[in-house]
C-alpha cells in the first residue's frame, strides 16, 4: 500500500502545470503575467532564459520572454531521509536538473477502507517542496522571497491538481510549514541539512483520501 500511495503522489506531481503565460513589454523591459506560478530568481524559462527578478503574480524579468513559458519540471523522490537523499544525490551532480524537488517523506501511514465504503484508502502525508538557496549571500527576506514564496506556490499548484482530480477527496484543509533554511536544528543551535544541499521551501501536511475507482461520486 505504501507503494500505491507513493505512486499516487508521484502521478499527481506529474500533473502540475509548469507553464505560465506572459507578455513582454519592451519599455519596462519585463514580462507581465498575472500568475508567476513557482518561477524564481536564478531559474530558467524555456530552459534558456534566466530569471533575474520576480514580482509575484505581477511580472518577471527574463530577457524578452513572452507567450507560453515553461518552468523546470519538479523532480519527485519518495522515501525516508536516508533513502531519499541517496536517490536524489545519485541522480545528478547538477542541482538544476533535480530542482525544484518534491519529496514525499516515508514512512507512510494509511487507512484501508472496507467494501461498503466509497473510499479506497486515506493517508496523512508530509510532502516537501524545496529548491536551492544561497546561504552565503541571502538574508532571511531573500530566502523567503526567492525560494519560500515560489515553493509555496508550487505546493498550491499540487493542491489544485488534487482538488481537480475526481479520484480524490477535495482538500478542504491543509497545513504549510515554511523553511528559510531546510534542515534539522540541533540543541546547540547548529543547523544540519537533511539532504545534501542548501535548500529552502515549505512542507505541506495533508490527509489524502482516494475514492474507489468504481465510485461515481
C-alpha positions as a LaTeX table, in Angstrom:
\begin{tabular}{lrrr}
\hline
Residue & $x$ (\AA) & $y$ (\AA) & $z$ (\AA) \\
\hline
Unk1 & 0.00 & 0.00 & 0.00 \\
Unk2 & 2.88 & 2.39 & 0.70 \\
Unk3 & 3.95 & 1.90 & $-2.91$ \\
Unk4 & 0.40 & 2.69 & $-4.07$ \\
Unk5 & 0.34 & 5.92 & $-2.05$ \\
Unk6 & 3.78 & 6.96 & $-3.33$ \\
Unk7 & 2.77 & 6.23 & $-6.91$ \\
Unk8 & $-0.42$ & 8.25 & $-6.47$ \\
Unk9 & 1.50 & 11.27 & $-5.19$ \\
Unk10 & 4.07 & 10.95 & $-7.98$ \\
Unk11 & 1.30 & 10.91 & $-10.58$ \\
Unk12 & $-0.29$ & 13.99 & $-9.03$ \\
Unk13 & 3.06 & 15.81 & $-9.03$ \\
Unk14 & 3.43 & 14.90 & $-12.69$ \\
Unk15 & 0.18 & 16.74 & $-13.44$ \\
Unk16 & 1.38 & 20.07 & $-12.04$ \\
Unk17 & 1.17 & 22.73 & $-14.74$ \\
Unk18 & 4.67 & 24.09 & $-15.43$ \\
Unk19 & 3.55 & 26.69 & $-17.96$ \\
Unk20 & 2.86 & 30.38 & $-17.47$ \\
Unk21 & 1.57 & 32.97 & $-19.91$ \\
Unk22 & 3.41 & 36.28 & $-20.16$ \\
Unk23 & 3.67 & 39.29 & $-22.42$ \\
Unk24 & 6.96 & 41.14 & $-22.83$ \\
Unk25 & 6.85 & 44.95 & $-22.60$ \\
Unk26 & 10.00 & 46.48 & $-24.17$ \\
Unk27 & 9.68 & 49.86 & $-22.44$ \\
Unk28 & 9.56 & 48.32 & $-18.95$ \\
Unk29 & 11.93 & 45.52 & $-20.04$ \\
Unk30 & 9.84 & 42.97 & $-18.18$ \\
Unk31 & 7.33 & 40.21 & $-18.85$ \\
Unk32 & 3.89 & 40.95 & $-17.43$ \\
Unk33 & 1.94 & 37.97 & $-16.07$ \\
Unk34 & $-0.91$ & 37.59 & $-13.58$ \\
Unk35 & 0.46 & 34.20 & $-12.47$ \\
Unk36 & 4.18 & 33.82 & $-11.89$ \\
Unk37 & 3.49 & 30.31 & $-10.54$ \\
Unk38 & 6.67 & 28.90 & $-8.96$ \\
Unk39 & 9.04 & 30.99 & $-11.10$ \\
Unk40 & 12.02 & 32.22 & $-9.10$ \\
Unk41 & 15.23 & 34.17 & $-9.48$ \\
Unk42 & 18.10 & 32.03 & $-10.75$ \\
Unk43 & 15.99 & 29.54 & $-12.69$ \\
Unk44 & 15.33 & 29.42 & $-16.43$ \\
Unk45 & 12.24 & 29.82 & $-18.58$ \\
Unk46 & 12.12 & 27.55 & $-21.63$ \\
Unk47 & 15.46 & 26.17 & $-20.47$ \\
Unk48 & 17.45 & 29.19 & $-21.70$ \\
Unk49 & 16.01 & 32.46 & $-20.35$ \\
Unk50 & 17.49 & 33.28 & $-16.95$ \\
Unk51 & 15.06 & 34.83 & $-14.47$ \\
Unk52 & 16.69 & 37.80 & $-12.72$ \\
Unk53 & 13.67 & 39.34 & $-10.99$ \\
Unk54 & 10.19 & 38.23 & $-9.93$ \\
Unk55 & 7.32 & 40.27 & $-8.54$ \\
Unk56 & 4.81 & 37.61 & $-7.52$ \\
Unk57 & 1.80 & 37.46 & $-9.86$ \\
Unk58 & 2.74 & 40.79 & $-11.48$ \\
Unk59 & 5.83 & 40.44 & $-13.63$ \\
Unk60 & 9.20 & 38.78 & $-14.08$ \\
Unk61 & 12.42 & 39.71 & $-15.83$ \\
Unk62 & 13.92 & 37.06 & $-18.11$ \\
Unk63 & 15.25 & 38.57 & $-21.31$ \\
Unk64 & 12.48 & 39.05 & $-23.85$ \\
Unk65 & 10.40 & 36.14 & $-22.55$ \\
Unk66 & 6.87 & 36.23 & $-23.97$ \\
Unk67 & 3.99 & 33.88 & $-24.79$ \\
Unk68 & 3.69 & 30.42 & $-23.23$ \\
Unk69 & 6.71 & 29.94 & $-20.98$ \\
Unk70 & 7.81 & 26.70 & $-19.33$ \\
Unk71 & 9.27 & 26.33 & $-15.85$ \\
Unk72 & 11.55 & 23.47 & $-14.74$ \\
Unk73 & 9.58 & 20.27 & $-14.14$ \\
Unk74 & 9.56 & 19.32 & $-10.43$ \\
Unk75 & 11.70 & 16.30 & $-9.55$ \\
Unk76 & 9.86 & 13.82 & $-7.33$ \\
Unk77 & 11.50 & 11.49 & $-4.83$ \\
Unk78 & 9.82 & 9.39 & $-2.12$ \\
Unk79 & 11.46 & 7.79 & 0.88 \\
Unk80 & 13.00 & 8.20 & 4.31 \\
Unk81 & 15.64 & 10.87 & 4.90 \\
Unk82 & 18.44 & 8.42 & 4.09 \\
Unk83 & 16.90 & 6.70 & 1.07 \\
Unk84 & 15.60 & 9.95 & $-0.44$ \\
Unk85 & 18.99 & 11.61 & $-0.03$ \\
Unk86 & 20.79 & 8.65 & $-1.62$ \\
Unk87 & 18.47 & 8.59 & $-4.63$ \\
Unk88 & 18.46 & 12.35 & $-5.05$ \\
Unk89 & 22.24 & 12.66 & $-4.73$ \\
Unk90 & 22.98 & 9.88 & $-7.22$ \\
Unk91 & 20.57 & 11.22 & $-9.84$ \\
Unk92 & 22.79 & 14.11 & $-10.91$ \\
Unk93 & 25.51 & 16.48 & $-9.68$ \\
Unk94 & 23.66 & 19.34 & $-11.36$ \\
Unk95 & 21.11 & 20.90 & $-8.98$ \\
Unk96 & 19.24 & 22.49 & $-11.88$ \\
Unk97 & 18.28 & 19.00 & $-13.11$ \\
Unk98 & 16.73 & 17.94 & $-9.81$ \\
Unk99 & 15.13 & 21.10 & $-8.50$ \\
Unk100 & 12.56 & 22.13 & $-7.61$ \\
Unk101 & 12.34 & 18.99 & $-5.52$ \\
Unk102 & 9.13 & 17.40 & $-4.29$ \\
Unk103 & 9.89 & 14.90 & $-1.53$ \\
Unk104 & 7.28 & 12.57 & $-0.05$ \\
Unk105 & 8.52 & 11.61 & 3.39 \\
Unk106 & 8.22 & 7.97 & 4.40 \\
Unk107 & 7.16 & 6.03 & 6.41 \\
Unk108 & 3.67 & 6.47 & 5.05 \\
Unk109 & 0.76 & 5.65 & 7.35 \\
Unk110 & $-2.58$ & 4.85 & 5.78 \\
Unk111 & $-6.10$ & 3.61 & 6.46 \\
Unk112 & $-7.63$ & 0.98 & 4.20 \\
Unk113 & $-11.43$ & 1.01 & 3.91 \\
Unk114 & $-13.83$ & $-1.92$ & 3.60 \\
Unk115 & $-16.03$ & $-2.87$ & 0.68 \\
Unk116 & $-19.01$ & $-0.77$ & 1.83 \\
Unk117 & $-17.04$ & 2.48 & 1.83 \\
Unk118 & $-16.74$ & 4.79 & $-1.17$ \\
Unk119 & $-13.13$ & 5.36 & $-0.15$ \\
Unk120 & $-10.21$ & 3.14 & $-1.11$ \\
Unk121 & $-7.56$ & 4.49 & 1.27 \\
Unk122 & $-6.63$ & 7.55 & 3.29 \\
Unk123 & $-3.17$ & 8.70 & 4.32 \\
Unk124 & $-1.66$ & 11.54 & 6.36 \\
Unk125 & 1.21 & 12.82 & 4.24 \\
Unk126 & 4.18 & 15.12 & 4.67 \\
Unk127 & 5.35 & 16.48 & 1.32 \\
Unk128 & 8.28 & 18.90 & 0.99 \\
Unk129 & 8.59 & 21.40 & $-1.86$ \\
Unk130 & 12.22 & 22.54 & $-1.94$ \\
Unk131 & 14.67 & 24.48 & $-4.07$ \\
Unk132 & 18.28 & 25.54 & $-3.82$ \\
Unk133 & 19.14 & 28.64 & $-1.82$ \\
Unk134 & 22.17 & 30.85 & $-1.22$ \\
Unk135 & 23.21 & 30.52 & 2.41 \\
Unk136 & 26.15 & 32.91 & 1.98 \\
Unk137 & 24.51 & 35.90 & 0.34 \\
Unk138 & 20.82 & 35.59 & 1.18 \\
Unk139 & 19.28 & 37.36 & 4.14 \\
Unk140 & 16.13 & 35.86 & 5.67 \\
Unk141 & 13.99 & 38.06 & 3.42 \\
Unk142 & 15.89 & 36.81 & 0.37 \\
Unk143 & 15.28 & 33.18 & 1.34 \\
Unk144 & 11.57 & 33.95 & 1.71 \\
Unk145 & 11.16 & 35.99 & $-1.49$ \\
Unk146 & 13.36 & 33.88 & $-3.74$ \\
Unk147 & 12.58 & 30.35 & $-2.52$ \\
Unk148 & 9.89 & 30.03 & 0.16 \\
Unk149 & 7.26 & 32.02 & $-1.76$ \\
Unk150 & 7.81 & 30.17 & $-5.08$ \\
Unk151 & 7.74 & 26.81 & $-3.28$ \\
Unk152 & 4.51 & 27.84 & $-1.52$ \\
Unk153 & 3.09 & 28.50 & $-4.99$ \\
Unk154 & 4.29 & 25.06 & $-6.12$ \\
Unk155 & 2.55 & 23.46 & $-3.14$ \\
Unk156 & $-0.62$ & 25.35 & $-4.06$ \\
Unk157 & $-0.33$ & 24.02 & $-7.62$ \\
Unk158 & $-0.19$ & 20.49 & $-6.18$ \\
Unk159 & $-3.32$ & 21.17 & $-4.11$ \\
Unk160 & $-5.08$ & 22.42 & $-7.26$ \\
Unk161 & $-4.21$ & 19.17 & $-9.02$ \\
Unk162 & $-5.69$ & 17.11 & $-6.16$ \\
Unk163 & $-8.85$ & 19.22 & $-6.00$ \\
Unk164 & $-9.37$ & 18.95 & $-9.76$ \\
Unk165 & $-8.98$ & 15.15 & $-9.73$ \\
Unk166 & $-12.27$ & 13.35 & $-9.06$ \\
Unk167 & $-10.35$ & 10.28 & $-7.88$ \\
Unk168 & $-9.52$ & 12.14 & $-4.66$ \\
Unk169 & $-11.49$ & 13.84 & $-1.94$ \\
Unk170 & $-11.22$ & 17.63 & $-2.05$ \\
Unk171 & $-8.65$ & 19.07 & 0.32 \\
Unk172 & $-10.69$ & 21.46 & 2.44 \\
Unk173 & $-7.89$ & 21.98 & 4.97 \\
Unk174 & $-4.13$ & 21.65 & 4.83 \\
Unk175 & $-1.08$ & 22.91 & 6.70 \\
Unk176 & 2.02 & 24.58 & 5.25 \\
Unk177 & 5.26 & 24.97 & 7.22 \\
Unk178 & 7.91 & 27.40 & 5.91 \\
Unk179 & 11.68 & 26.76 & 5.97 \\
Unk180 & 14.01 & 29.68 & 5.34 \\
Unk181 & 16.77 & 27.06 & 5.59 \\
Unk182 & 15.78 & 23.42 & 5.35 \\
Unk183 & 17.30 & 21.02 & 7.83 \\
Unk184 & 17.30 & 19.88 & 11.44 \\
Unk185 & 18.00 & 22.35 & 14.21 \\
Unk186 & 20.22 & 20.82 & 16.88 \\
Unk187 & 20.20 & 21.64 & 20.60 \\
Unk188 & 23.42 & 23.63 & 20.23 \\
Unk189 & 21.84 & 25.80 & 17.54 \\
Unk190 & 23.74 & 24.15 & 14.68 \\
Unk191 & 21.62 & 23.76 & 11.60 \\
Unk192 & 22.29 & 20.49 & 9.77 \\
Unk193 & 20.90 & 19.77 & 6.31 \\
Unk194 & 18.70 & 16.73 & 5.89 \\
Unk195 & 19.51 & 16.47 & 2.18 \\
Unk196 & 23.00 & 17.09 & 0.78 \\
Unk197 & 22.33 & 20.60 & $-0.49$ \\
Unk198 & 21.40 & 24.06 & 0.73 \\
Unk199 & 17.63 & 24.16 & 0.35 \\
Unk200 & 14.67 & 26.29 & 1.33 \\
Unk201 & 10.98 & 25.76 & 0.84 \\
Unk202 & 7.84 & 24.53 & 2.50 \\
Unk203 & 6.34 & 21.39 & 4.00 \\
Unk204 & 2.76 & 20.51 & 3.06 \\
Unk205 & 0.80 & 18.36 & 5.50 \\
Unk206 & $-2.41$ & 16.86 & 4.12 \\
Unk207 & $-4.81$ & 13.98 & 4.53 \\
Unk208 & $-5.09$ & 12.48 & 1.06 \\
Unk209 & $-8.19$ & 10.35 & 0.52 \\
Unk210 & $-8.67$ & 8.26 & $-2.62$ \\
Unk211 & $-12.05$ & 7.11 & $-3.86$ \\
Unk212 & $-12.54$ & 3.60 & $-5.16$ \\
Unk213 & $-12.26$ & 3.64 & $-8.91$ \\
Unk214 & $-15.77$ & 2.36 & $-9.47$ \\
Unk215 & $-17.23$ & 5.10 & $-7.25$ \\
Unk216 & $-19.47$ & 7.55 & $-9.17$ \\
Unk217 & $-19.20$ & 10.34 & $-6.58$ \\
\hline
\end{tabular}
